[in-house]
Amino acid sequence: MKIKEYLGQAYHIDHCINSKLEQISSLHDLATEATSKVSDIPRSATRNVHRMEDVIVKLIDLEEEVNQDINALVDLKTDITHLIKKLENHEYQIVLEERYLCFKKFDQIRYRWIWITASMYSACMTEH
């Protein structure tokens, strides 16, 4: 596995976690849905009486998957942090941390560095 692919795994896991959290929210809404329809039509004799149970089981399973994914993400981010800290250049460390641990786009990182550089330049000019 190439280093860029390795570093990109954290983003993928984070994206999967967010997707599963949305699914959990949807299932939770479905499980707590309390709509009753008043009708003269009798209920079907073959209705699914286990529907709520099925939704709750799926909800629990998905929550456990999210917890496992979160643990994997924390472990991976710890490994990535140790790898990045091996670099001697602190600016490189910051850029890589923002990109691969905070999932910022390079444009966001670049604009921040431009602003920092401009602020430092301005501060130096006002002192002298």
Buried (B, 14 or more C-beta within 10 A) or exposed (E): EEEEEBBBBBBEBBEBBEEBBEBBEEBBEBBEEEEEEEEEEEEEEEEEEEEEEEBBEBBEEBBEBBEEBBEBBEEBBEEBBEBBEEEEEEEEBBBBBBBBBEEBEEEEBEEBBEEEEEEEEEEEEEEE
